[in-house]
């Protein structure tokens, strides 16, 4: 039964047991169970294939499982020399899991899976309450099957917790729209505040959608609504500020250095490297040859555009209005964005004459603004941008597709609505064909099936007022819309994802960055000159485990010593970039020490605070994870943080605090003076000093120095 008028909002929180049959209730419960159990099975399937996932964070989780101080600050090592370059909230839950169940792949990654299931369940609950059960099922399914979201819910980056907290903020704000109670707005601020402690300013991208939606559609007068928004702001400041205040007031001499900052300041990290630097490309301490930060790792914003040129995105691709639809990002997130926007616009038109506080309009507004604002920032940010950032769009895409589709479907007795539904399905089919055509060797028949089924369903939608035709049209639309994401997601969960930069689905023709076959970093290739399509980047020194490095402390050649291309591949490494046993790792992948190296580091380990030091957190991480002893990451993630200074390192060596220095690290010291030739960088100074004062030995291809045995 359809309606020709717009119904008022209905609270679907509880099934209508007086008019609904027990069979309907059973169907709803079974479908919800299938959604959540299916999501769990999908995300847990072969989870250990990812190993340590991002060993940068895994090492910090290990540290937090053994030291509460490291847990609180998010330290990279148990001895608290330096923190990761993010606040620690995303490390707290897996850190407790590892403390209980031991440090292993499952104890680290299962909490991320549970956050993914919780995100799907919460999105279902929000959508069900305002638009019905089946709309909630569709929203949850689209989120669960979005390739980049599925990837990040099986990975230990901050995205899993960030997404859950952002969805929770929408949930509490919508509760506030229902009854106008202050507590819901305060709770919204709390969720946003803890999102800040997860990934700093990225969570602020949803604040405009929350604030504008409540101000426009909230109950009571505008003065009260404005006051409640200020209460939410206060709650956000308190829930994030307590930790920042603790870090700022804690004596710097008794806490770890703040990784990612140049002045040991959490405020600098927040506003600089992890803040406005991401927007304007001026990330102090990142890899910008000749830039202020010298030669760290991540941004590479000063290395020019991608092969063939770009518009301001530097090494991370072109910026512009269509960035989310380009090969690098399209298969990650963009499958249903055009369809969702069309459905949302049509639904808003249908709701045009309802009262201001209609909760369905508010639902579409908050998710639509989330999608547009976040997509706009991602499209034009000139600094560091990774494809996996787009996971933050997944809940909004799922919500606008399900919400807009449910409202339009309820009014399909109108011809123009049926035509709009048909157009939206045709767009999904054609766009799905385009995305699948970018991977022509991946399930080659699928793109044609999506196109044919989708176009037939689009035609059927025009006649969806006929009951039997409606069912066929709906099934065809769902198949055409989700077949591509499902295929990409299955490929994602059956393929190892490890390192600092990962992408979902198969390698894409014309893609840029890791995983793209048209630019540096095809699947399993190097992110640099050694990989497919690596032209356009300057030649870089070979990063070896010792002998190829000519005895350098970092194991590389002088000059452009970026380790092994940008995937951190070491000499003798495998085609997947992980490196052979004994490999010292690099900027984007953790080290993989041989058993001989582990045995050497374990010997007399209890006599030292750090069994070893290595340049760059990724290089240090593998040794720490495999030995269970603290390994100092000189210079933090990028190797460019001034921690420790040469004088501090010399003092620690004199006090017998550090046993070994491991060459082949992932920072600027890994290649002598480093990428920009800036020999004043502390990590480069430390490398030079070690080379000049200690004798190099090689253990299965990896250069190391016994800091208790000087040459004279």
TORZADREN-907719 format. One record per residue (C-alpha): x, y, z. Coordinates in steps of 0.02 Angstrom, whole numbers, padded with zeros to 5 digits, always signed. Last residue first. Example, Ala and Ser with C-alpha at 12.3 -4.5 7.8 and 13.67 -1.06 7.14 Angstrom:
2
+00684-00053+00357 +00615-00225+00390 
END
This chain:
712
+04398+00176+01029 +04281+00087+00911 +04140+00093+01039 +04069-00069+01109 +03916-00036+01218 +03825+00039+01070 +03831-00128+00977 +03796-00074+00799 +03677-00156+00674 +03669-00187+00487 +03538-00309+00428 +03577-00440+00296 +03573-00594+00405 +03657-00507+00551 +03785-00381+00488 +03909-00293+00602 +03954-00109+00601 +04084-00042+00720 +04044+00109+00826 +04106+00288+00832 +04093+00362+00658 +03939+00267+00602 +03850+00301+00766 +03886+00487+00752 +03826+00493+00572 +03664+00403+00614 +03634+00516+00764 +03662+00671+00660 +03540+00607+00529 +03408+00575+00661 +03439+00746+00737 +03414+00837+00571 +03561+00955+00541 +03624+00847+00397 +03488+00915+00285 +03528+00830+00120 +03346+00843+00069 +03313+00658+00074 +03430+00613+00211 +03601+00655+00272 +03648+00473+00267 +03511+00368+00191 +03417+00295+00337 +03443+00451+00438 +03296+00527+00351 +03178+00398+00420 +03131+00219+00386 +03275+00128+00465 +03402+00018+00377 +03525+00015+00521 +03490-00048+00695 +03575+00037+00843 +03603-00084+00985 +03607-00088+01176 +03523+00071+01234 +03521+00129+01417 +03707+00102+01445 +03724+00273+01530 +03843+00334+01395 +03718+00277+01263 +03579+00376+01347 +03691+00530+01356 +03737+00514+01172 +03553+00502+01127 +03512+00658+01226 +03654+00753+01144 +03603+00695+00970 +03425+00750+01001 +03296+00618+01042 +03172+00657+00978 +03185+00800+00853 +03042+00729+00747 +03098+00690+00570 +03099+00499+00571 +02926+00509+00496 +02846+00397+00626 +02949+00454+00773 +03121+00533+00755 +03215+00387+00832 +03096+00244+00867 +03169+00167+01026 +03144-00020+01041 +03066-00082+01202 +03062-00270+01226 +02930-00396+01170 +03053-00469+01045 +02940-00486+00893 +02834-00332+00922 +02983-00224+00969 +03085-00275+00818 +02937-00248+00703 +02899-00076+00774 +03073+00001+00764 +03075+00012+00574 +02897+00076+00571 +02935+00204+00706 +03077+00285+00612 +03263+00273+00642 +03306+00123+00747 +03356+00102+00929 +03390-00061+01017 +03364-00163+01176 +03293-00006+01256 +03296+00012+01445 +03442-00108+01453 +03501-00250+01568 +03340-00349+01542 +03384-00374+01360 +03542-00473+01403 +03516-00578+01246 +03343-00544+01174 +03413-00429+01040 +03529-00564+00974 +03392-00695+00978 +03273-00581+00884 +03405-00545+00753 +03441-00730+00728 +03254-00762+00716 +03246-00641+00571 +03171-00470+00594 +03024-00408+00493 +03025-00219+00501 +02864-00122+00487 +02800-00052+00325 +02769+00125+00262 +02928+00219+00302 +03046+00073+00306 +03072-00103+00366 +03236-00170+00430 +03226-00334+00337 +03297-00478+00438 +03181-00600+00358 +03136-00540+00185 +03041-00380+00158 +02857-00344+00170 +02845-00262-00001 +02732-00391-00079 +02865-00434-00206 +02977-00501-00071 +03123-00410+00007 +03305-00443-00034 +03347-00263-00008 +03212-00179+00090 +03041-00120+00037 +02983+00031+00134 +02830+00057+00030 +02892+00227-00021 +03035+00169-00127 +03164+00069-00038 +03201+00189+00099 +03210+00369+00044 +03396+00400+00033 +03405+00536-00096 +03584+00582-00056 +03696+00450+00017 +03657+00268-00008 +03561+00164+00116 +03597+00051+00265 +03547+00179+00392 +03711+00168+00482 +03799+00165+00315 +03901+00008+00284 +03883+00016+00096 +03696+00009+00104 +03694-00145-00001 +03783-00232+00140 +03667-00171+00275 +03484-00214+00262 +03459-00112+00111 +03372+00044+00056 +03417+00086-00122 +03431+00272-00142 +03295+00365-00231 +03269+00425-00406 +03146+00569-00421 +02963+00530-00449 +02877+00550-00618 +02890+00370-00669 +02835+00238-00547 +02709+00162-00664 +02734-00008-00592 +02852-00008-00446 +03038+00017-00431 +03030+00204-00453 +02919+00230-00302 +02779+00149-00208 +02846-00022-00247 +02737-00160-00310 +02624-00287-00226 +02471-00204-00293 +02528-00061-00403 +02621+00074-00311 +02663+00223-00414 +02535+00271-00544 +02422+00188-00671 +02416+00023-00581 +02347+00096-00420 +02358-00003-00260 +02476+00114-00173 +02466+00287-00251 +02372+00342-00404 +02239+00245-00496 +02233+00244-00684 +02185+00062-00694 +02138+00006-00520 +02220-00129-00414 +02088-00240-00334 +01981-00196-00183 +02019-00087-00034 +02175+00018-00012 +02315+00020+00115 +02444+00148+00167 +02535+00120+00331 +02576-00064+00316 +02467-00217+00308 +02313-00277+00216 +02321-00457+00160 +02187-00504+00035 +02030-00608+00069 +01940-00467+00161 +01973-00343+00020 +01925-00456-00124 +01761-00492-00036 +01736-00305-00013 +01769-00267-00196 +01643-00399-00250 +01514-00336-00126 +01541-00155-00179 +01510-00203-00362 +01355-00309-00329 +01277-00180-00212 +01187-00060-00327 +01140-00182-00464 +01078-00313-00340 +00980-00185-00239 +00899-00112-00396 +00856-00284-00465 +00772-00334-00302 +00671-00173-00297 +00618-00185-00479 +00564-00366-00460 +00461-00326-00305 +00382-00173-00386 +00336-00272-00542 +00236-00393-00436 +00144-00252-00347 +00109-00134-00492 +00152+00042-00434 +00330-00003-00482 +00296+00029-00667 +00429+00164-00687 +00539+00060-00574 +00537-00081-00703 +00637+00028-00822 +00770+00058-00689 +00771-00127-00644 +00809-00170-00825 +00947-00040-00826 +01020-00109-00665 +01015-00291-00720 +01102-00249-00884 +01234-00134-00810 +01274-00242-00660 +01286-00398-00769 +01402-00308-00889 +01514-00251-00748 +01517-00425-00673 +01580-00516-00827 +01762-00464-00800 +01776-00528-00620 +01932-00420-00598 +02030-00410-00761 +01940-00252-00818 +01975-00157-00656 +01929+00019-00711 +01778-00059-00798 +01711-00100-00626 +01701+00084-00584 +01619+00130-00749 +01493-00014-00737 +01448+00039-00560 +01420+00216-00625 +01301+00150-00758 +01207+00039-00636 +01196+00167-00496 +01141+00302-00618 +01008+00186-00689 +00944+00153-00513 +00932+00339-00476 +00844+00372-00642 +00717+00235-00607 +00681+00306-00434 +00658+00478-00511 +00537+00405-00638 +00442+00320-00497 +00435+00486-00405 +00370+00574-00561 +00234+00443-00581 +00168+00460-00405 +00112+00295-00328 +00294+00273-00280 +00270+00374-00124 +00335+00251+00006 +00478+00208-00112 +00535+00389-00115 +00541+00398+00074 +00633+00233+00089 +00758+00275-00049 +00804+00441+00028 +00834+00361+00197 +00925+00207+00132 +01037+00298+00007 +01060+00449+00121 +01107+00337+00268 +01229+00224+00177 +01322+00372+00100 +01330+00458+00270 +01395+00302+00357 +01529+00276+00221 +01601+00452+00213 +01725+00426+00355 +01792+00276+00260 +01857+00405+00135 +02015+00424+00241 +02066+00255+00169 +02117+00337+00007 +02254+00435+00094 +02271+00624+00093 +02414+00725+00164 +02401+00906+00114 +02306+01002-00019 +02131+00972+00047 +02008+01007-00096 +01913+00844-00119 +01929+00785+00061 +01854+00948+00122 +01709+00939-00002 +01674+00756+00036 +01668+00793+00221 +01550+00940+00198 +01437+00853+00071 +01421+00687+00162 +01395+00757+00336 +01272+00883+00262 +01173+00740+00186 +01178+00640+00346 +01115+00782+00454 +00988+00844+00327 +00914+00675+00282 +00881+00635+00465 +00815+00810+00498 +00691+00789+00356 +00636+00624+00429 +00622+00703+00600 +00490+00827+00546 +00524+00978+00659 +00485+01109+00528 +00314+01037+00485 +00288+00945+00322 +00265+01038+00161 +00435+01001+00081 +00445+00819+00132 +00424+00758-00047 +00554+00884-00105 +00672+00822+00030 +00646+00644-00033 +00688+00694-00211 +00849+00779-00153 +00898+00630-00045 +00866+00506-00186 +00976+00603-00307 +01116+00622-00178 +01110+00437-00136 +01119+00385-00318 +01272+00495-00349 +01360+00430-00191 +01320+00247-00220 +01482+00174-00287 +01594+00317-00226 +01682+00239-00077 +01838+00136-00113 +01808+00101-00297 +01805+00287-00335 +01952+00342-00228 +02108+00311-00333 +02013+00302-00497 +01932+00474-00479 +01758+00492-00407 +01808+00562-00238 +01917+00692-00325 +01776+00759-00433 +01769+00935-00360 +01955+00958-00362 +02122+00905-00292 +02237+00797-00393 +02337+00655-00320 +02426+00621-00156 +02601+00661-00222 +02554+00843-00237 +02369+00876-00222 +02380+01049-00297 +02306+01017-00466 +02397+00872-00545 +02526+00826-00674 +02547+00680-00792 +02616+00568-00659 +02554+00633-00493 +02593+00809-00440 +02750+00887-00376 +02861+00823-00239 +02814+00961-00119 +02664+00873-00046 +02768+00723+00000 +02649+00714+00147 +02704+00563+00243 +02880+00533+00275 +02998+00657+00356 +03116+00754+00248 +03149+00933+00292 +03007+00993+00399 +03027+01169+00338 +03029+01116+00158 +03180+01071+00052 +03102+00907+00004 +02929+00900+00082 +02914+00739+00179 +02824+00790+00337 +02895+00879+00488 +02790+01035+00469 +02637+00992+00368 +02608+01140+00252 +02488+01058+00130 +02350+01188+00153 +02214+01074+00221 +02316+00939+00305 +02429+01073+00378 +02275+01149+00458 +02264+01006+00579 +02362+00846+00603 +02533+00920+00564 +02489+01093+00627 +02340+01131+00738 +02334+00968+00835 +02520+00929+00830 +02561+01105+00888 +02435+01089+01028 +02508+00921+01080 +02677+01004+01098 +02851+00926+01095 +02916+01067+00985 +02928+00984+00814 +02768+00886+00829 +02726+00719+00749 +02762+00619+00907 +02736+00708+01072 +02892+00662+01172 +02855+00540+01311 +02819+00599+01489 +02933+00631+01637 +03044+00770+01567 +02896+00856+01484 +02818+00889+01654 +02632+00850+01638 +02532+01011+01620 +02516+01004+01431 +02480+00818+01429 +02349+00831+01566 +02269+00980+01479 +02258+00881+01317 +02178+00737+01411 +02050+00845+01499 +02019+00945+01341 +01932+00814+01238 +01784+00779+01351 +01787+00957+01420 +01791+01043+01251 +01655+00931+01180 +01545+00958+01333 +01565+01146+01313 +01519+01137+01130 +01366+01033+01171 +01315+01164+01299 +01340+01296+01164 +01223+01195+01053 +01097+01189+01193 +01102+01378+01209 +01069+01396+01023 +00920+01281+01035 +00853+01378+01184 +00868+01542+01090 +00794+01465+00932 +00633+01419+01020 +00570+01245+01058 +00609+01090+00956 +00758+01066+00840 +00745+01076+00651 +00856+01220+00596 +00973+01236+00746 +00983+01048+00766 +01024+01018+00584 +01148+01163+00576 +01242+01104+00729 +01255+00921+00684 +01298+00951+00501 +01427+01085+00546 +01505+00969+00678 +01531+00824+00557 +01699+00888+00492 +01757+00917+00671 +01795+00731+00685 +01943+00757+00569 +02017+00884+00690 +02091+00760+00813 +02090+00577+00763 +02038+00479+00916 +02047+00609+01054 +01942+00719+00940 +01815+00579+00924 +01813+00579+01114 +01758+00760+01104 +01629+00724+00969 +01550+00590+01078 +01550+00705+01228 +01473+00847+01128 +01330+00734+01074 +01307+00683+01256 +01284+00866+01303 +01158+00883+01163 +01063+00733+01227 +01068+00794+01407 +00987+00959+01362 +00819+00882+01322 +00734+00940+01163 +00618+00790+01152 +00641+00714+00979 +00776+00828+00912 +00884+00784+01061 +00871+00601+01016 +00929+00649+00841 +01082+00731+00920 +01117+00574+01021 +01113+00463+00867 +01214+00584+00762 +01351+00586+00894 +01346+00396+00902 +01377+00388+00715 +01529+00499+00740 +01591+00392+00884 +01577+00231+00783 +01666+00309+00633 +01811+00372+00741 +01828+00205+00829 +01850+00112+00664 +01954+00250+00583 +02094+00255+00713 +02204+00130+00617 +02201-00050+00680 +02124-00137+00531 +01975-00252+00503 +01845-00113+00521 +01956-00011+00405 +01940-00135+00262 +01752-00155+00278 +01736+00034+00277 +01843+00051+00120 +01741-00081+00029 +01566-00021+00076 +01480-00184+00120 +01447-00152+00305 +01388+00027+00272 +01271-00028+00132 +01205-00170+00239 +01170-00059+00389 +01076+00069+00284 +00976-00068+00196 +00928-00151+00360 +00876+00017+00431 +00768+00054+00279 +00693-00118+00305 +00649-00081+00485 +00566+00088+00467 +00607+00267+00423 +00629+00364+00585 +00670+00231+00713 +00738+00109+00588 +00869+00232+00525 +00942+00266+00697 +00937+00083+00749 +01018+00023+00587 +01157+00153+00602 +01187+00090+00779 +01196-00092+00723 +01317-00055+00579 +01429+00048+00694 +01424-00087+00829 +01476-00219+00701 +01622-00108+00647 +01673-00073+00826 +01672-00261+00857 +01787-00284+00707 +01907-00154+00776 +01907-00243+00944 +01950-00404+00849 +02105-00324+00772 +02226-00309+00918 +02180-00467+01013 +02174-00562+00848 +02345-00508+00784 +02435-00547+00945 +02485-00465+01107 +02409-00561+01251 +02226-00591+01293 +02200-00473+01440 +02335-00341+01409 +02305-00356+01222 +02120-00318+01247 +02163-00171+01360 +02276-00100+01224 +02143-00139+01093 +02024-00024+01192 +02149+00115+01229 +02236+00127+01061 +02097+00221+00969 +02093+00347+01112 +02281+00384+01104 +02295+00553+01021 +02384+00543+00853 +02567+00552+00799 +02618+00400+00902 +02706+00443+01063 +02892+00455+01101 +03021+00386+01225 +02897+00298+01338 +02996+00145+01393 +02855+00032+01334 +02874+00097+01157 +02764+00193+01034 +02679+00289+01173 +02493+00322+01168 +02495+00437+01319 +02381+00339+01434 +02434+00168+01372 +02619+00211+01383 +02591+00262+01564 +02491+00105+01594 +02640+00003+01534 +02631-00175+01470 +02473-00175+01363 +02506+00006+01317 +02673-00041+01238 +02592-00180+01138 +02458-00059+01079 +02597+00062+01029 +02684-00077+00933 +02520-00119+00847 +02496+00064+00799 +02657+00074+00696 +02634-00109+00650 +02487-00061+00540 +02412-00233+00511 +02511-00341+00635 +02459-00493+00535 +02328-00444+00407 +02293-00627+00363 +02241-00645+00546 +02067-00588+00501 +02031-00739+00391 +01846-00701+00406 +01815-00592+00558 +01744-00448+00456 +01630-00555+00349 +01574-00664+00495 +01534-00512+00600 +01440-00425+00461 +01340-00583+00426 +01298-00598+00610 +01239-00417+00614 +01138-00420+00454 +01071-00596+00477 +01016-00554+00655 +00927-00400+00589 +00841-00504+00455 +00791-00635+00584 +00719-00505+00701 +00622-00421+00562 +00555-00584+00494 +00502-00639+00668 +00408-00476+00697 +00321-00495+00530 +00275-00674+00571 +00206-00620+00739 +00084-00511+00644 +00081-00324+00657 -00078-00236+00709 -00073-00250+00899 +00113-00289+00909 +00166-00128+00828 +00353-00156+00831 +00444-00037+00950 +00563+00103+00900 +00466+00137+00740 +00411+00309+00792 +00313+00377+00645 +00346+00544+00565 +00193+00621+00482 +00135+00544+00318 +00160+00634+00155 +00013+00617+00040 -00017+00499-00105 +00011+00345-00001 +00069+00171-00046 +00000+00000+00000 
END
